[in-house]
Amino acid sequence: MQIEAEVSQEGVLTAKAPDQYRGKSVCIRIEDRDSRASAQRHALSAMLDVIDAADILSRRHQEIVHTLRDFREPR
């Protein structure tokens, strides 16, 4: 289960847990959103490598990844 949380400038983590977890001990794992996005881009690049090797696309995967980055990361 994934729960969105906020961390204040003082370092206080605030999250609302579903009722089923009230009064129970839970484990929280903190993951930086930027590293997750980078991992997703890496996974997409790996998939496109496989498609590129099958000679399915008319554009190289590097061109598609570059286009995706331009779309998602405005300059």
CORBEL-V327018 format. One line per field, one symbol per residue. psi: psi as a letter, one per 20 degrees, with the letter a starting at -180 (. if undefined). A space follows every 10 residues. Layout:
# CORBEL-V327018
psi->???
This chain:
# CORBEL-V327018
psi->pppqrqprhi jpppqoqqhi ipjqprpppp pphghghghg hgggggghgg gghilhqiqq hhgggggggh ghnq.
